Amino acid sequence: MSDVDEDWVYHGYEPENGPRQIEVETPERGPTERASATVLRQLRPQISTIEGHTFGWGYNGNGTSVAAAAILTDVLDLAP
């Protein structure tokens, strides 16, 4: 985890090939400035109850729990 005084944002996306990803980035202002965001680190799923399960968002399902656990583990600086 980064210094607690540093601001960062969590950006979830689904690449064309591969599973959904969550990256921790420096905050940028405005929707068109995302291209210049600096990626600080990439999160990895911390829990997996179903083999091959990945991050999810925008629905009620296991993927949202996997995403929440990874973000909380990062924010709270917990060991995986």
C-alpha positions in Angstrom: 0.0 0.0 0.0 1.1 3.6 -0.6 1.8 6.3 1.9 -1.4 7.2 3.7 -1.1 10.9 2.6 -1.2 10.0 -1.0 -4.5 10.0 -3.0 -5.3 7.2 -5.3 -8.4 5.8 -7.1 -9.4 2.2 -7.9 -10.2 1.7 -11.6 -11.9 -1.5 -12.7 -12.1 -2.5 -16.3 -12.6 -5.5 -18.6 -9.8 -5.9 -21.2 -10.7 -7.4 -24.6 -8.7 -10.5 -23.7 -8.5 -11.8 -20.2 -10.3 -11.4 -16.9 -11.5 -8.1 -15.3 -8.8 -6.1 -13.6 -8.6 -3.5 -10.9 -5.8 -1.0 -10.9 -4.8 1.5 -8.3 -4.0 4.8 -10.0 -3.1 8.4 -9.2 -6.2 10.5 -9.4 -6.7 12.6 -12.6 -9.3 15.3 -13.2 -11.9 14.9 -15.9 -12.9 11.8 -17.9 -10.6 12.5 -20.8 -7.5 12.7 -18.6 -7.6 9.1 -17.6 -5.1 8.3 -20.3 -2.4 10.1 -18.4 -3.1 8.4 -15.0 -0.2 6.6 -13.4 -0.8 3.0 -12.4 0.6 2.4 -8.9 -0.3 -1.3 -8.7 -2.7 -3.9 -9.9 -4.9 -5.8 -7.4 -5.2 -9.5 -7.3 -8.3 -11.4 -6.1 -7.9 -12.2 -2.4 -10.7 -14.8 -2.1 -12.0 -17.2 -4.6 -14.8 -19.6 -3.9 -15.2 -20.7 -7.5 -12.3 -21.7 -9.6 -11.6 -19.1 -12.3 -13.8 -16.5 -10.5 -12.7 -12.9 -11.2 -13.6 -9.4 -10.1 -17.2 -8.2 -10.8 -19.2 -5.0 -10.3 -22.6 -3.7 -11.1 -24.5 -6.8 -10.1 -25.2 -9.0 -7.1 -22.8 -11.9 -7.3 -19.6 -13.4 -6.1 -17.5 -11.2 -8.3 -18.5 -8.1 -6.3 -17.4 -9.8 -3.1 -14.0 -10.7 -4.7 -13.6 -7.0 -5.7 -14.6 -5.7 -2.3 -12.2 -8.0 -0.5 -9.3 -7.0 -2.8 -9.9 -3.3 -2.3 -10.4 -3.6 1.5 -7.2 -5.7 1.7 -5.3 -2.9 -0.2 -6.8 0.0 1.8 -6.3 -1.6 5.2 -2.8 -2.8 4.2 -3.6 -6.4 5.2 -1.6 -9.4 4.2 -3.3 -11.4 1.4 
